[in-house]
């Protein structure tokens, strides 16, 4: 792609006014002059995405727009193996990691290919770029960085989403995709001897749905969450303990819980060697309630 082609790509992406919602384009955008760095090895290495060659960069409204293209010249059809022919290019706009503290948009020109074999069912396709999922608005490494901001840096999902210029749901999905495999790691259950079980109101009631509750199971010694279960019944806790197996349950020596009959029955059924203790918060709450009831009774009698 030559110098004039990169300028045309930029002009169309700004003036069309119908790009992805993640691109905060204004008609009065403040833009620095376009810096054409055709096939710059340094810029390409800096971007660090295999298969892409950087051709230009520009600062638009304080954001760095990096224009790149795929470099494959030869492609075989995945259906029949025939050498494919070029069928034009398509552009993808995705947000990437910040450059020098500035939000960054990758404008990737990907080649479309066509199989010349008339009997082949593949027909046409668009080449894919490693690190950019189809129809994604974030690169894979940007999605991983959002997860780190939420899980390690303590940022909220809304804050991380604003940093990358995407919606809350997009950021939340990135966090879920990268976090769930770690949450489901079976090693988290090794060596557990004391657990805590308590309910939590997960979602308030709405005009169309009831309040939703979850059950939290934590490792009391290592102060970490083992699992979050939907619901708050005897069957919910009992089913989870059944999945852990008899050997795991026999190693549990202590279990704290709120004064729930369902939780107590489930723990008694599956943890024969555990001492059951009402947790500190509920003990204080029950004691305060008893004292208040006595105070009211005495006051009414006198």
C-alpha positions as CSV (number, residue, x, y, z in Angstrom):
1,X,0.0,0.0,0.0
2,X,1.6,3.3,-1.1
3,X,1.5,6.8,0.4
4,X,-1.6,7.9,-1.4
5,X,-3.4,4.8,-0.5
6,X,-2.8,5.3,3.2
7,X,-4.1,8.9,3.0
8,X,-7.3,7.6,1.2
9,X,-7.8,5.0,4.0
10,X,-7.6,7.8,6.6
11,X,-9.9,10.1,4.7
12,X,-12.6,7.4,4.3
13,X,-12.3,6.2,7.9
14,X,-12.9,9.7,9.2
15,X,-15.5,11.1,6.8
16,X,-17.7,8.0,6.3
17,X,-19.1,8.6,9.8
18,X,-20.3,5.0,10.1
19,X,-17.4,3.2,11.7
20,X,-17.5,1.2,14.9
21,X,-18.9,3.0,17.9
22,X,-15.5,2.7,19.7
23,X,-14.0,5.3,17.5
24,X,-14.8,8.7,19.0
25,X,-14.7,10.7,15.8
26,X,-15.8,14.3,15.7
27,X,-16.3,16.4,12.6
28,X,-13.9,19.0,14.1
29,X,-11.2,16.4,15.1
30,X,-7.9,17.8,16.0
31,X,-5.3,15.9,13.9
32,X,-1.6,16.1,13.6
33,X,-0.1,15.8,10.1
34,X,-0.1,12.3,8.9
35,X,3.3,10.6,9.3
36,X,3.9,8.1,6.5
37,X,6.5,5.5,7.5
38,X,6.0,3.0,4.8
39,X,7.1,-0.5,5.9
40,X,9.1,0.9,8.9
41,X,10.8,-2.0,10.6
42,X,11.1,-0.1,13.8
43,X,7.4,0.9,14.0
44,X,6.4,-2.7,13.0
45,X,8.5,-4.2,15.8
46,X,7.1,-1.6,18.2
47,X,3.5,-2.7,17.4
48,X,4.7,-6.3,17.7
49,X,1.9,-8.1,15.9
50,X,3.1,-10.9,13.6
51,X,1.9,-10.6,10.0
52,X,1.3,-6.8,10.2
53,X,3.5,-4.0,8.6
54,X,3.0,-0.5,9.9
55,X,2.7,2.1,7.2
56,X,1.6,5.4,8.8
57,X,0.5,7.0,12.1
58,X,-1.5,10.0,13.1
59,X,-2.7,11.6,16.3
60,X,-6.4,12.3,16.3
61,X,-8.1,14.0,19.2
62,X,-5.2,12.9,21.5
63,X,-5.4,9.3,20.3
64,X,-2.7,7.5,18.3
65,X,-4.0,6.0,15.1
66,X,-1.6,3.4,13.7
67,X,-2.3,2.3,10.1
68,X,-1.0,-1.2,9.2
69,X,-1.6,-3.9,6.6
70,X,-1.1,-7.6,6.3
71,X,1.9,-8.6,4.3
72,X,0.9,-12.1,2.9
73,X,1.4,-12.2,-0.9
74,X,0.6,-15.9,-1.4
75,X,-2.4,-17.7,0.0
76,X,-3.8,-21.2,-0.6
77,X,-7.5,-22.1,-0.5
78,X,-8.4,-24.0,2.7
79,X,-10.9,-26.0,0.7
80,X,-9.1,-27.3,-2.3
81,X,-5.5,-26.0,-1.9
82,X,-5.6,-23.9,-5.1
83,X,-3.5,-20.8,-5.1
84,X,-5.9,-17.9,-4.2
85,X,-6.1,-14.6,-6.0
86,X,-6.5,-11.2,-4.4
87,X,-10.1,-9.9,-4.0
88,X,-9.5,-6.4,-2.6
89,X,-9.0,-5.3,1.0
90,X,-11.2,-4.7,4.0
91,X,-10.4,-2.5,7.0
92,X,-10.7,-3.3,10.7
93,X,-10.5,-0.8,13.5
94,X,-9.6,-2.1,17.0
95,X,-8.3,-0.6,20.2
96,X,-4.9,-1.6,21.4
97,X,-2.5,-0.9,24.3
98,X,-1.6,2.7,24.9
99,X,1.4,4.3,23.2
100,X,3.3,6.7,25.4
101,X,0.2,7.0,27.6
102,X,-2.1,7.8,24.7
103,X,-5.1,5.6,23.7
104,X,-4.3,3.7,20.5
105,X,-6.4,2.6,17.6
106,X,-5.1,0.0,15.1
107,X,-6.5,0.5,11.6
108,X,-5.7,-2.8,9.9
109,X,-6.1,-3.3,6.2
110,X,-6.7,-7.1,5.6
111,X,-6.6,-8.7,2.3
112,X,-9.6,-10.6,0.9
113,X,-8.9,-13.7,-1.1
114,X,-10.9,-15.6,-3.7
115,X,-10.5,-19.2,-4.9
116,X,-10.4,-19.3,-8.7
117,X,-11.6,-22.9,-8.8
118,X,-15.3,-22.7,-9.8
119,X,-16.3,-25.9,-8.1
120,X,-14.8,-24.9,-4.7
121,X,-17.3,-24.2,-2.0
122,X,-15.0,-21.7,-0.2
123,X,-15.4,-18.9,-2.7
124,X,-14.0,-15.8,-0.8
125,X,-12.6,-15.2,2.6
126,X,-10.8,-12.5,4.7
127,X,-7.4,-13.3,6.2
128,X,-7.1,-13.2,10.0
129,X,-4.5,-11.5,12.1
130,X,-3.1,-13.2,15.2
131,X,-4.1,-11.3,18.3
132,X,-7.2,-9.8,16.8
133,X,-10.3,-12.0,17.0
134,X,-12.9,-11.8,14.2
135,X,-15.3,-8.8,14.6
136,X,-13.4,-7.8,17.8
137,X,-13.2,-4.1,18.9
138,X,-10.1,-4.9,21.1
139,X,-6.9,-6.7,20.5
140,X,-6.3,-9.8,22.6
141,X,-3.6,-8.0,24.6
142,X,-5.8,-5.0,25.2
143,X,-8.5,-7.4,26.6
144,X,-5.9,-9.0,28.8
145,X,-4.7,-5.6,30.1
146,X,-8.3,-4.7,31.0
147,X,-8.5,-7.9,33.0
148,X,-5.3,-7.0,34.9
149,X,-6.6,-3.5,35.6
150,X,-9.7,-5.0,37.2
151,X,-8.3,-8.0,39.0
152,X,-4.8,-6.7,40.0
153,X,-4.9,-2.9,40.0
154,X,-8.3,-2.7,41.6
155,X,-9.9,-0.6,38.9
156,X,-13.6,-0.9,38.2
157,X,-14.9,-2.3,35.0
158,X,-16.4,1.0,34.1
159,X,-13.0,2.8,34.6
160,X,-11.1,0.2,32.6
161,X,-13.7,0.5,29.8
162,X,-13.3,4.3,29.8
163,X,-9.5,4.0,29.6
164,X,-9.8,2.0,26.4
165,X,-12.8,3.8,25.0
166,X,-15.1,0.8,24.9
167,X,-18.5,0.0,26.5
168,X,-19.0,-1.6,29.9
169,X,-20.2,-4.9,28.5
170,X,-17.2,-5.2,26.2
171,X,-14.8,-4.7,29.1
172,X,-16.8,-7.1,31.3
173,X,-16.7,-9.8,28.7
174,X,-12.9,-9.5,28.5
175,X,-12.6,-9.8,32.2
176,X,-14.9,-12.9,32.3
177,X,-13.0,-14.6,29.4
178,X,-9.6,-14.2,31.0
179,X,-10.7,-14.7,34.6
180,X,-12.9,-17.8,34.4
181,X,-10.1,-20.2,33.6
182,X,-8.2,-19.1,36.8
183,X,-11.4,-19.3,38.9
184,X,-12.0,-22.8,37.8
185,X,-8.4,-23.9,38.5
186,X,-8.7,-27.2,40.5
187,X,-5.5,-26.4,42.4
188,X,-7.4,-23.8,44.5
189,X,-9.1,-26.6,46.3
190,X,-5.9,-28.3,47.4
191,X,-5.1,-28.4,51.1
192,X,-8.4,-26.7,52.3
193,X,-9.3,-27.5,55.9
194,X,-11.7,-24.8,56.9
195,X,-14.4,-23.3,54.8
196,X,-17.0,-20.5,55.3
197,X,-20.4,-20.5,53.7
198,X,-22.6,-17.5,53.4
199,X,-25.3,-16.0,51.2
200,X,-25.1,-12.8,49.2
201,X,-27.7,-10.7,47.4
202,X,-26.3,-10.8,43.9
203,X,-28.9,-8.8,42.0
204,X,-31.8,-6.7,43.3
205,X,-35.3,-7.3,42.2
206,X,-36.5,-5.5,39.0
207,X,-40.1,-5.1,37.6
208,X,-39.5,-8.3,35.7
209,X,-37.4,-10.5,38.0
210,X,-37.0,-11.4,41.6
211,X,-34.0,-10.8,43.8
212,X,-31.2,-13.2,43.0
213,X,-29.0,-14.7,45.7
214,X,-25.7,-16.5,45.5
215,X,-23.8,-18.7,48.0
216,X,-20.1,-17.8,48.6
217,X,-17.7,-20.6,49.7
218,X,-14.3,-19.3,51.0
219,X,-11.1,-20.8,52.3
220,X,-10.8,-19.4,55.8
221,X,-7.1,-20.1,56.2
222,X,-6.0,-18.5,53.0
223,X,-8.7,-15.9,52.8
224,X,-9.8,-16.5,49.3
225,X,-13.0,-17.4,47.5
226,X,-13.3,-21.0,46.4
227,X,-16.6,-20.7,44.5
228,X,-19.7,-18.7,43.9
229,X,-22.9,-20.7,43.5
230,X,-26.2,-19.6,42.2
231,X,-28.9,-19.9,44.8
232,X,-28.9,-20.3,48.6
233,X,-30.4,-23.7,49.5
234,X,-29.4,-27.0,51.0
235,X,-29.3,-28.6,47.6
236,X,-26.9,-25.9,46.2
237,X,-24.3,-26.4,49.0
238,X,-24.9,-30.2,49.1
239,X,-24.4,-30.5,45.3
240,X,-21.1,-28.6,45.4
241,X,-19.8,-30.7,48.3
242,X,-20.8,-33.9,46.4
243,X,-18.7,-32.8,43.4
244,X,-15.7,-32.3,45.7
245,X,-15.8,-36.0,46.7
246,X,-15.6,-37.9,50.0
247,X,-11.9,-37.6,50.5
248,X,-12.0,-33.8,50.2
249,X,-14.9,-33.5,52.5
250,X,-13.2,-35.6,55.2
251,X,-10.3,-33.2,55.3
252,X,-12.6,-30.3,56.3
253,X,-12.2,-29.7,60.1
254,X,-14.1,-26.4,60.5
255,X,-17.0,-24.8,58.7
256,X,-18.6,-21.4,59.5
257,X,-22.0,-20.5,58.3
258,X,-24.9,-18.1,58.9
259,X,-27.8,-19.5,61.0
260,X,-29.5,-21.1,58.0
261,X,-31.2,-24.5,58.5
262,X,-30.5,-25.4,54.8
263,X,-26.8,-24.7,55.1
264,X,-26.5,-26.5,58.4
265,X,-28.1,-29.7,57.1
266,X,-26.0,-29.7,53.9
267,X,-22.8,-29.3,56.0
268,X,-23.8,-32.0,58.5
269,X,-24.6,-34.4,55.7
270,X,-21.4,-34.0,53.8
271,X,-18.8,-32.9,56.4
272,X,-18.9,-35.5,59.2
273,X,-15.6,-34.5,60.8
274,X,-16.2,-30.7,60.7
275,X,-17.1,-28.5,63.6
276,X,-19.9,-26.1,62.6
277,X,-19.6,-22.5,63.9
278,X,-21.9,-19.6,63.3
279,X,-19.7,-16.8,61.9
280,X,-18.7,-13.8,63.9
281,X,-21.0,-11.3,62.1
282,X,-24.1,-13.3,62.6
283,X,-23.2,-14.1,66.3
284,X,-23.0,-10.3,67.0
285,X,-26.2,-9.7,65.1
286,X,-28.1,-12.4,67.0
287,X,-26.7,-11.1,70.3
288,X,-27.8,-7.6,69.6
289,X,-31.2,-8.7,68.5
290,X,-31.6,-10.7,71.8
291,X,-30.5,-7.8,73.9
292,X,-32.9,-5.5,72.1
293,X,-35.8,-7.8,72.6
294,X,-35.0,-8.1,76.3
295,X,-34.7,-4.3,76.6
296,X,-38.1,-3.8,74.9
297,X,-39.8,-6.5,77.1
298,X,-38.4,-5.0,80.3
299,X,-39.3,-1.5,79.2
300,X,-42.9,-2.6,78.4
301,X,-43.3,-4.4,81.7
302,X,-42.1,-1.4,83.8
